[in-house]
């Protein structure tokens, strides 16, 4: 991900815009597979999580698996998609093993979040490796009698904000967890959309 800038023109200006520039006449099915994440004793230019940069570009879809199983599912969904997809995996997934998938199993579509742990007291929203960290935090909270619901976004663009807001309306609280730098990050977008929906709901009532 750190070297994505090398292909910015081809990705941001060409692939992402081809459908718009042709009035929808041409499609550009493309999967760009890249990696993010710190903690491997790598240099600063090898440890960044820059998903917010590509998520900001109209025309690109952005997916981020949190498990070995979902890495397989999201890759299949990305290959089938007719739009350019930036497929971002955390390097901490490498070397792990997952469960075998049944024959004919269909992947969850791009743009659909998944509730990986049900709860009633607080909603933790995350993606990629931070889903694992969020589940660990939920275990700590459970020991204190607090039931945390953990939602794996899976896809930043499109974003399943309905699943998030539905959970937050039940729990009344939300925490957004991500590995990237805080300013102007995808976490701020999720928090803003939650607030927007909650305020809209208050105005209707």
N, C-alpha and C positions, 0 to 999 in steps of 0.2 A: 504493500500500500504506500510505503514511503516513496517509491519511485513512480507512482502513478502519474506524476507531473510530466514524465517523459512523453506520455501519449495523450495529454490533455486535449490538444487540438483535434485529434482523430476521434476521441471519445466524447468530449463536451460540445464541440462545434459541429461535428459531422454525424457521428452515429446517433447522438441524442436528438438531432434536429432534422434528420432526413424525412421522417414521416410528416413533420410540420411543413417543411419546405416543398413537399410534393403534394400537399393538400390531402394526405392520407392515401395516395396512390401506391406508395412504396412502403414496405415494412423492412425492418432491419433486425432480424433475429440474431442476437449476439450475446454470448456470455463471457464476461471478463472475470476471471477467477483470481482473487488476490487474498492477502492475509494481513492481519493486524495483531497487536498485542505486545505488551511488555513482559518483563520477568524472565528473559532468556539470556541475560548478561550481554545483550546486544547494545550497540551504540544508539545514540539519540535518533539517528536517521534510519534506524531499523526497528523502532519500537513504538511507532505512532499508531493512533486509531483515528483515521481521517474520514470516517464514514459520512460526517456532516457535509463535507465538500461535495461529494457526488450526490448525496441526497438533496442538495440544493438545486441541482440541475434539472429543469423540466425535460422530460423525454427519457430519463433513465429510471429503471427500477433498481432497488437496493435491498438485498436480502442478507441476513446474518444468522447462520445456524448456531445453536447452543449445545447440540449433542451430536454424536456420531450418526444416530438414526436420522435426525433432522437434516444433517449435512447431505445425506443421501437423498432425502425427500426433496429438499430445496434445489438440489442440483438437477434432479429430474424435472421439476416444475420450471426451472430456469431455462433448460434446454427446449422445453415445449413452448415457451412463451414467444410471442412474435415481436417483442420489443427488446431493446438492449437492456441486459440485466448485469449489474455489478454484484458478483457473488463474493462476499467477504467472510472468510473463516478465520477463527482465532488459532494461532499456531499451537496453543495449548491442547487443541483437539488431536494433534498429530500423535500417532503412536497408540491411540486408544482403540478399543474394540467395542462394537455395539452388537445388538441382538439381530438375528436374521429376520428379514421381512418376508411375510407370506407371499406366495406367488399371486400376481394380479393385484397386489395392494396398491392403491392409488395415493399419491402424495397429497398432503394438504396444500391447497392452492397458495400462490403468492398473494400476500395481502391479508392473510388470516392469522391472527394471534392464537396462542394456545395457553390455557390455564394449566400450569404444571403442578400447582398445589392449591387446593381450595382453602378458603379461610373467611372469617366474618369480621375481623377487627381492623385490618389494614390491608391495603393493596400495594404490593411491590411490583413495579413495572421494570422490566429489563430486557436485554438481548445479548446474544453471543456469550462469552465466558462469564459475564456477570450474572447470568441466570443461576449458574452453579453457586456463586457467592451469595446470591439472594436466598437460595434454598438453605444454605448453611445458616444464614441469619434467621430464617424462619424457624429452624430447629432451636436456635437459642431463644427466640421469642416464645416458642411453644413451651419451653421449660418454665417460662414465667407466666404461663396461662394466657398468652396472646396468640390468637390464630391469624396468621398472615396468609393472604392469598398472593401467589406469585404468578405473574403473567409474563410469558415469553413472547415478545413482539414478533420475532422471526423476520419480519419484513418492515423496513422503515419507509419504503416507497413501493407500493401504496401502504398506508398505515391503517391498521384495524383499530381506530380510536373508539369505535362503538363498543368493542369488547372491554376496553380499558374503562371507559366512562360507566358502563354497566356495572363493573366491579366496584368502582369508587362510589357509586350511588348506594351500593349495599353496605360497604365498609365505612364510608365517611372520611377516609384518610388515604393518602397516596404518597409513596416514596418512589422516585425514579432513580435507577442505578445504572450507570454506564462507565466504560473504561476510558473514554476520550476526555480531553480537556473540557472543563466546564463552560467557559465562555462560548456562546454561539453554537452550542452543541445540540445533538438530537434530543438530549434530555430536556433542554429548554423548550423545544418544540412540543414534546409530549406534555410537559407541565402546562404550557400555554393552552393547549387544546383541551386539557382536562378542565382548567379554570374557565375557559370560554364556554364549554358545555354546561358546567355547573351554574355559571352566572345566567346563561340563557334559560336554564330550567327554573331558576329563582324568579326571573322576570315573568315567565309564563304563569307561574303560580300567583 
